[in-house]
Amino acid sequence: MTETKAVDRAVRLPVPAWRIGLARGSLEIKQFFREKGQVIFTFALPVIMLVLLASIFRGRIGDTGVDAQQIYVTGMLGVGILSTSFQSMVLQVAGERANGTLKRLRGTPMPRSAYFVGKIAVVLVSSLGQAVVLLGVGTLFFGLHLPSDAGHWLTFLWVYVLGIVACTLLGLAYSSVVPAASAGAMVFLPVITLQFISGVFIPFNQLPDVLQKIAAVFPLKWLCQGMRSVFLPDVFQQYEPGMSWAHGRVALVLAGYGVLGLVLCLTTFRWKGRDDG
């Protein structure tokens, strides 16, 4: 009798939400690596784009000692954050909403926060892995020099974290707007457009002024600028708007988008499709 009561008490003990979140994160990461096509797309596409761009377009930028190839590396780091967070969240969550996965998860005892913890975990793992690959290719083949001081790596850390948080939350919010059937087109079009006007393929200062102003409204431009400040010499600041890395403004914009994404998630995120009862 005593043993039975002890078992009952053990069953009734609630599992901490953070443990459920970690378990969900582990599951999401395993599912990600089981999808071979998704893994190849995530890690190979930015490398292929980098190799193509850096092989076709090269040459020193003024008297900075910076080659265009190194600018492409920093640009693809920003794109990598956007693709593994915003783009992936839109496609994954819109699909899970359409096939009823979100509706079923909502009906389980799992805390809702655990679902978001799981998504954040897979974003962190995939984006970090992608960044390591890009930095490896950049240093081995395109003359990128990794920082040797803690200050630059600290800048990389806060730009990376703010970028991941902002883009992930925006992706979760945007997933409630797009239909699953057309999610691909509705996410690829803005992402590709932003790449052309945010200093990824073309040095930012060479873009028309109107495009620079449009790009400054969105986070990708600031992500790329933050990455350039980490891996390019300070002399390159003369080619930045205001001839400065503008770290304060980079942090402010990315943090602002994080707050906006959180508000939108809290107010618009849906667990059921529009046609579900």
C-alpha positions as CSV (number, residue, x, y, z in Angstrom):
1,M,0.0,0.0,0.0
2,T,2.8,2.4,0.9
3,E,4.6,1.5,-2.3
4,T,1.5,2.3,-4.4
5,K,1.1,5.7,-2.7
6,A,4.7,6.5,-3.4
7,V,4.3,5.6,-7.1
8,D,1.1,7.7,-7.3
9,R,2.9,10.7,-5.8
10,A,5.8,10.3,-8.2
11,V,3.4,10.2,-11.2
12,R,1.6,13.3,-10.0
13,L,4.8,15.3,-9.5
14,P,4.9,17.9,-12.3
15,V,7.9,17.9,-14.6
16,P,9.6,21.3,-14.6
17,A,8.8,23.2,-17.8
18,W,12.5,23.8,-18.6
19,R,13.1,20.0,-18.7
20,I,10.2,19.6,-21.0
21,G,11.5,22.4,-23.1
22,L,15.0,20.8,-23.3
23,A,13.4,17.4,-24.2
24,R,11.4,19.2,-27.0
25,G,14.6,20.9,-28.2
26,S,16.4,17.5,-28.3
27,L,13.5,16.1,-30.4
28,E,13.5,19.1,-32.8
29,I,17.3,18.8,-33.3
30,K,17.0,15.1,-34.0
31,Q,14.2,15.7,-36.5
32,F,16.3,18.4,-38.2
33,F,19.3,16.1,-38.8
34,R,17.1,13.2,-39.9
35,E,15.8,15.4,-42.8
36,K,18.9,15.0,-45.0
37,G,17.6,17.3,-47.7
38,Q,17.0,20.1,-45.1
39,V,20.4,19.6,-43.6
40,I,22.1,19.8,-47.0
41,F,20.0,22.9,-48.0
42,T,20.9,24.6,-44.7
43,F,24.6,24.1,-44.8
44,A,25.4,23.8,-48.5
45,L,23.4,26.6,-50.1
46,P,25.2,29.5,-48.4
47,V,28.5,27.9,-49.1
48,I,27.7,27.4,-52.7
49,M,26.5,31.0,-53.0
50,L,29.6,32.3,-51.3
51,V,31.9,30.2,-53.6
52,L,30.1,31.4,-56.7
53,L,30.1,35.1,-55.7
54,A,33.7,35.1,-54.4
55,S,34.9,33.3,-57.5
56,I,33.2,35.6,-60.0
57,F,33.6,38.9,-58.3
58,R,36.9,39.9,-56.7
59,G,39.2,42.9,-56.2
60,R,40.4,45.2,-53.6
61,I,38.0,47.8,-52.2
62,G,39.9,51.1,-52.4
63,D,42.9,51.4,-50.1
64,T,41.3,49.3,-47.3
65,G,43.1,46.1,-48.0
66,V,39.7,44.4,-48.0
67,D,38.8,42.1,-50.9
68,A,35.2,41.8,-52.1
69,Q,35.4,38.1,-51.3
70,Q,35.7,38.9,-47.6
71,I,32.6,41.2,-47.8
72,Y,30.7,38.3,-49.3
73,V,31.6,36.1,-46.3
74,T,30.3,38.6,-43.8
75,G,27.2,39.1,-45.9
76,M,26.5,35.4,-46.0
77,L,26.9,35.2,-42.2
78,G,24.0,37.6,-42.0
79,V,21.9,35.7,-44.5
80,G,22.6,32.5,-42.6
81,I,21.1,33.9,-39.5
82,L,18.1,35.1,-41.5
83,S,17.6,31.8,-43.3
84,T,18.0,29.5,-40.3
85,S,15.7,31.6,-38.1
86,F,13.1,33.6,-40.0
87,Q,12.9,31.6,-43.1
88,S,12.9,28.2,-41.4
89,M,10.4,29.2,-38.7
90,V,7.9,30.4,-41.3
91,L,8.1,27.2,-43.4
92,Q,8.2,24.8,-40.4
93,V,5.5,26.4,-38.3
94,A,3.1,27.1,-41.2
95,G,3.5,23.5,-42.2
96,E,2.9,22.2,-38.7
97,R,-0.2,24.4,-38.3
98,A,-1.6,23.1,-41.6
99,N,-1.1,19.4,-40.9
100,G,-2.5,19.7,-37.4
101,T,0.7,19.2,-35.4
102,L,0.2,22.4,-33.5
103,K,-3.4,21.6,-32.7
104,R,-2.4,18.2,-31.3
105,L,0.5,19.6,-29.3
106,R,-1.8,22.2,-27.8
107,G,-4.1,19.4,-26.5
108,T,-1.2,17.7,-24.7
109,P,0.0,18.5,-21.1
110,M,3.2,20.0,-22.7
111,P,3.6,23.7,-21.7
112,R,3.2,25.9,-24.7
113,S,6.6,27.5,-23.9
114,A,8.3,24.1,-24.5
115,Y,7.3,24.2,-28.2
116,F,9.0,27.6,-28.6
117,V,12.1,26.4,-26.6
118,G,12.4,23.5,-29.0
119,K,12.3,25.8,-32.1
120,I,14.9,28.1,-30.6
121,A,17.1,25.2,-29.8
122,V,17.1,23.9,-33.4
123,V,17.7,27.4,-34.7
124,L,20.7,27.9,-32.4
125,V,22.3,24.6,-33.5
126,S,21.7,25.0,-37.2
127,S,22.8,28.6,-37.3
128,L,25.9,28.1,-35.3
129,G,26.8,25.1,-37.4
130,Q,26.3,27.2,-40.6
131,A,28.4,30.0,-39.2
132,V,31.3,27.7,-38.4
133,V,31.2,26.3,-41.9
134,L,31.1,29.7,-43.5
135,L,33.9,31.1,-41.4
136,G,36.0,28.0,-42.2
137,V,35.5,28.4,-45.9
138,G,36.2,32.2,-45.6
139,T,39.4,31.8,-43.8
140,L,40.7,28.8,-45.8
141,F,39.9,30.1,-49.3
142,F,39.0,33.8,-49.3
143,G,41.5,35.5,-47.0
144,L,39.1,36.2,-44.1
145,H,41.0,36.9,-40.8
146,L,39.4,35.8,-37.6
147,P,39.6,38.3,-34.7
148,S,42.3,37.7,-32.2
149,D,40.8,39.8,-29.4
150,A,37.8,39.3,-27.1
151,G,36.2,42.6,-28.0
152,H,35.5,41.6,-31.6
153,W,34.2,38.2,-30.6
154,L,31.9,39.9,-28.0
155,T,30.5,42.0,-30.8
156,F,29.9,38.9,-32.8
157,L,28.1,37.3,-29.9
158,W,25.6,40.1,-29.3
159,V,25.0,40.7,-33.0
160,Y,24.4,37.0,-33.4
161,V,22.1,36.7,-30.3
162,L,20.1,39.8,-31.1
163,G,19.8,38.7,-34.8
164,I,18.7,35.2,-33.9
165,V,16.1,36.3,-31.3
166,A,14.7,39.0,-33.6
167,C,14.5,36.9,-36.8
168,T,13.1,33.8,-34.9
169,L,10.3,35.8,-33.3
170,L,9.5,37.6,-36.5
171,G,9.4,34.2,-38.3
172,L,7.0,32.7,-35.7
173,A,4.8,35.8,-36.0
174,Y,4.9,35.8,-39.9
175,S,4.0,32.1,-39.9
176,S,0.5,33.0,-38.6
177,V,-0.1,35.2,-41.7
178,V,1.0,33.1,-44.6
179,P,-1.0,30.0,-45.9
180,A,1.1,26.8,-45.8
181,A,0.5,26.2,-49.5
182,S,2.1,29.5,-50.5
183,A,4.5,29.9,-47.6
184,G,7.6,29.2,-49.7
185,A,6.9,31.9,-52.2
186,M,5.8,34.4,-49.5
187,V,9.0,33.9,-47.6
188,F,11.6,33.5,-50.4
189,L,10.6,36.6,-52.2
190,P,11.2,39.1,-49.4
191,V,14.3,37.2,-48.2
192,I,15.9,37.2,-51.7
193,T,15.0,40.9,-52.3
194,L,16.5,41.9,-49.0
195,Q,19.7,40.1,-49.8
196,F,20.2,42.3,-52.9
197,I,19.7,45.6,-51.1
198,S,21.3,44.8,-47.7
199,G,25.0,44.7,-48.7
200,V,25.2,40.9,-49.3
201,F,25.9,40.7,-53.0
202,I,26.8,44.4,-53.6
203,P,28.8,46.6,-51.2
204,F,26.2,48.7,-49.4
205,N,27.7,52.1,-50.2
206,Q,27.4,51.3,-54.0
207,L,23.6,50.9,-53.8
208,P,21.3,53.7,-54.8
209,D,20.4,56.0,-51.9
210,V,16.7,55.0,-52.0
211,L,17.5,51.3,-51.7
212,Q,19.8,52.0,-48.8
213,K,17.0,53.7,-47.0
214,I,14.6,50.8,-47.7
215,A,17.2,48.3,-46.5
216,A,17.7,50.2,-43.3
217,V,14.1,49.5,-42.3
218,F,14.8,45.8,-42.1
219,P,17.1,43.8,-39.8
220,L,19.3,42.1,-42.5
221,K,21.1,45.3,-43.3
222,W,22.1,45.7,-39.7
223,L,23.1,42.1,-39.3
224,C,25.5,42.3,-42.2
225,Q,26.8,45.6,-40.9
226,G,27.4,44.1,-37.5
227,M,29.2,41.1,-39.1
228,R,31.4,43.4,-41.2
229,S,32.4,45.3,-38.0
230,V,33.7,42.0,-36.5
231,F,35.6,40.5,-39.4
232,L,36.7,43.5,-41.5
233,P,39.4,46.1,-40.4
234,D,38.2,49.4,-39.0
235,V,39.5,51.3,-42.0
236,F,36.6,49.8,-43.9
237,Q,34.2,52.1,-41.9
238,Q,34.8,54.8,-44.5
239,Y,32.5,52.7,-46.8
240,E,29.7,52.5,-44.3
241,P,26.9,55.0,-43.9
242,G,28.1,57.7,-41.6
243,M,31.6,56.3,-41.9
244,S,31.0,54.3,-38.7
245,W,30.1,50.8,-37.7
246,A,27.3,52.4,-35.6
247,H,27.2,49.6,-33.1
248,G,24.7,51.5,-30.9
249,R,22.2,51.8,-33.8
250,V,22.8,48.1,-34.8
251,A,22.0,47.0,-31.3
252,L,19.0,49.3,-31.1
253,V,17.4,48.2,-34.4
254,L,17.9,44.4,-33.7
255,A,16.7,44.7,-30.1
256,G,13.7,46.7,-31.4
257,Y,12.8,44.0,-33.9
258,G,13.1,41.4,-31.1
259,V,10.5,43.3,-29.0
260,L,8.3,43.8,-32.0
261,G,8.5,40.1,-32.9
262,L,7.7,39.1,-29.3
263,V,4.6,41.4,-29.2
264,L,3.4,40.0,-32.5
265,C,3.9,36.4,-31.3
266,L,2.0,37.1,-28.1
267,T,-0.9,38.7,-29.9
268,T,-1.2,36.9,-33.2
269,F,0.3,33.3,-32.9
270,R,-2.3,30.7,-33.8
271,W,-2.2,27.0,-32.8
272,K,-5.0,26.1,-35.3
273,G,-5.4,26.7,-39.0
274,R,-8.0,29.2,-40.1
275,D,-10.3,26.5,-41.3
276,D,-10.1,24.4,-38.1
277,G,-13.0,24.4,-35.7
